[in-house]
Amino acid sequence: MHELGVVIEVVKTVENFAIRNKLTKIDTIVLQIGELSSMIPKYIEECYPAAVDGTMLEDTKLKVEILPGNVICKNCNKVYNLLQNRKECPYCKNSVWELLSGKEFLIKEIVAY
């Protein structure tokens, strides 16, 4: 499960950010994960407690936002969700598309108080 290594890197990144900005208490970390990324949100959430154990983020909450896997049809230029439509444009039935979103893995927000 590569998610644990990724979450540990997120924790290090947030800790470094907190130190640089003299933040003493982080409440919530918000991650954005694309539904087409290699990260599985459920595994990220399951790894989080182990990754923050013994760190300054031990009492923080994790919030995960799923970003849709949207594409644009190269034939009719309509935007649609790739997974929901089984890789085929629901408007013109073409299967040639360009990816717009869904591969992301981002730290969207660090909520401190």
C-alpha positions as a Markdown table, in Angstrom:
| # | Residue | x | y | z |
|---|---|---|---|---|
| 1 | Met | 0.0 | 0.0 | 0.0 |
| 2 | His | 1.9 | 3.1 | -1.2 |
| 3 | Glu | -0.7 | 5.4 | 0.4 |
| 4 | Leu | 1.1 | 5.2 | 3.7 |
| 5 | Gly | 4.3 | 6.6 | 2.3 |
| 6 | Val | 2.4 | 9.4 | 0.5 |
| 7 | Val | 0.5 | 10.3 | 3.7 |
| 8 | Ile | 3.8 | 10.4 | 5.7 |
| 9 | Glu | 5.1 | 12.9 | 3.1 |
| 10 | Val | 1.9 | 15.0 | 3.4 |
| 11 | Val | 2.5 | 15.0 | 7.2 |
| 12 | Lys | 6.1 | 16.1 | 6.8 |
| 13 | Thr | 5.0 | 18.8 | 4.3 |
| 14 | Val | 2.3 | 20.2 | 6.7 |
| 15 | Glu | 4.7 | 20.0 | 9.7 |
| 16 | Asn | 7.3 | 22.0 | 7.8 |
| 17 | Phe | 4.7 | 24.5 | 6.7 |
| 18 | Ala | 3.5 | 24.9 | 10.3 |
| 19 | Ile | 7.0 | 25.4 | 11.6 |
| 20 | Arg | 7.9 | 28.0 | 8.9 |
| 21 | Asn | 4.7 | 29.9 | 9.6 |
| 22 | Lys | 4.9 | 29.6 | 13.4 |
| 23 | Leu | 1.7 | 27.7 | 13.7 |
| 24 | Thr | 1.3 | 25.8 | 16.9 |
| 25 | Lys | -2.1 | 24.1 | 16.4 |
| 26 | Ile | -3.4 | 22.5 | 13.2 |
| 27 | Asp | -7.1 | 21.5 | 13.3 |
| 28 | Thr | -7.8 | 20.1 | 9.9 |
| 29 | Ile | -5.9 | 19.1 | 6.7 |
| 30 | Val | -8.0 | 19.0 | 3.5 |
| 31 | Leu | -6.7 | 16.9 | 0.7 |
| 32 | Gln | -8.1 | 16.8 | -2.9 |
| 33 | Ile | -7.8 | 13.5 | -4.6 |
| 34 | Gly | -8.8 | 12.9 | -8.2 |
| 35 | Glu | -11.0 | 9.9 | -8.9 |
| 36 | Leu | -8.5 | 8.9 | -11.6 |
| 37 | Ser | -5.4 | 9.2 | -9.4 |
| 38 | Ser | -3.5 | 6.2 | -8.2 |
| 39 | Met | -4.4 | 7.1 | -4.6 |
| 40 | Ile | -7.4 | 5.4 | -3.0 |
| 41 | Pro | -9.2 | 7.8 | -0.6 |
| 42 | Lys | -10.3 | 5.0 | 1.8 |
| 43 | Tyr | -6.7 | 3.9 | 2.2 |
| 44 | Ile | -5.5 | 7.5 | 2.7 |
| 45 | Glu | -8.0 | 7.9 | 5.5 |
| 46 | Glu | -7.1 | 4.5 | 7.0 |
| 47 | Cys | -3.3 | 5.4 | 7.0 |
| 48 | Tyr | -3.7 | 8.8 | 8.4 |
| 49 | Pro | -3.9 | 7.9 | 12.1 |
| 50 | Ala | -0.6 | 5.9 | 11.8 |
| 51 | Ala | 1.1 | 8.6 | 9.9 |
| 52 | Val | 0.3 | 11.4 | 12.4 |
| 53 | Asp | 0.9 | 9.3 | 15.5 |
| 54 | Gly | 3.6 | 11.0 | 17.6 |
| 55 | Thr | 3.7 | 14.1 | 15.5 |
| 56 | Met | 2.5 | 17.6 | 16.0 |
| 57 | Leu | -0.5 | 16.7 | 13.8 |
| 58 | Glu | -1.6 | 13.8 | 16.1 |
| 59 | Asp | -4.9 | 15.5 | 17.0 |
| 60 | Thr | -5.7 | 16.9 | 13.6 |
| 61 | Lys | -8.7 | 15.9 | 11.4 |
| 62 | Leu | -8.3 | 14.8 | 7.8 |
| 63 | Lys | -10.9 | 15.8 | 5.2 |
| 64 | Val | -10.8 | 14.3 | 1.7 |
| 65 | Glu | -12.5 | 15.9 | -1.3 |
| 66 | Ile | -12.9 | 13.8 | -4.4 |
| 67 | Leu | -12.3 | 15.6 | -7.7 |
| 68 | Pro | -14.2 | 14.2 | -10.7 |
| 69 | Gly | -12.4 | 12.6 | -13.6 |
| 70 | Asn | -13.7 | 15.0 | -16.3 |
| 71 | Val | -12.7 | 14.9 | -19.9 |
| 72 | Ile | -13.6 | 16.9 | -23.0 |
| 73 | Cys | -14.7 | 15.1 | -26.1 |
| 74 | Lys | -12.4 | 15.7 | -29.1 |
| 75 | Asn | -15.4 | 15.4 | -31.5 |
| 76 | Cys | -18.2 | 17.5 | -30.0 |
| 77 | Asn | -16.2 | 19.5 | -27.3 |
| 78 | Lys | -18.6 | 18.6 | -24.5 |
| 79 | Val | -17.3 | 17.9 | -21.0 |
| 80 | Tyr | -18.3 | 14.7 | -19.3 |
| 81 | Asn | -17.2 | 12.3 | -16.5 |
| 82 | Leu | -15.0 | 9.6 | -17.8 |
| 83 | Leu | -15.9 | 6.9 | -15.3 |
| 84 | Gln | -19.6 | 7.5 | -15.2 |
| 85 | Asn | -19.8 | 7.2 | -19.0 |
| 86 | Arg | -17.5 | 4.2 | -19.5 |
| 87 | Lys | -15.0 | 6.3 | -21.5 |
| 88 | Glu | -17.5 | 7.2 | -24.2 |
| 89 | Cys | -19.0 | 10.6 | -24.8 |
| 90 | Pro | -22.7 | 10.5 | -23.8 |
| 91 | Tyr | -23.5 | 13.2 | -26.4 |
| 92 | Cys | -21.9 | 11.8 | -29.6 |
| 93 | Lys | -20.6 | 8.3 | -28.5 |
| 94 | Asn | -17.0 | 9.2 | -29.5 |
| 95 | Ser | -14.3 | 7.7 | -27.4 |
| 96 | Val | -11.5 | 10.2 | -28.2 |
| 97 | Trp | -11.1 | 12.7 | -25.3 |
| 98 | Glu | -8.7 | 14.9 | -23.5 |
| 99 | Leu | -8.3 | 14.8 | -19.7 |
| 100 | Leu | -9.3 | 17.9 | -17.8 |
| 101 | Ser | -9.3 | 16.8 | -14.2 |
| 102 | Gly | -9.2 | 13.8 | -11.9 |
| 103 | Lys | -5.5 | 12.8 | -11.6 |
| 104 | Glu | -4.8 | 15.4 | -8.8 |
| 105 | Phe | -3.5 | 14.8 | -5.3 |
| 106 | Leu | -3.2 | 18.1 | -3.5 |
| 107 | Ile | -3.0 | 19.6 | -0.1 |
| 108 | Lys | -5.9 | 22.0 | -0.6 |
| 109 | Glu | -6.1 | 23.6 | 2.9 |
| 110 | Ile | -4.4 | 23.6 | 6.3 |
| 111 | Val | -6.8 | 24.9 | 8.9 |
| 112 | Ala | -5.0 | 26.3 | 11.9 |
| 113 | Tyr | -6.1 | 28.1 | 15.1 |
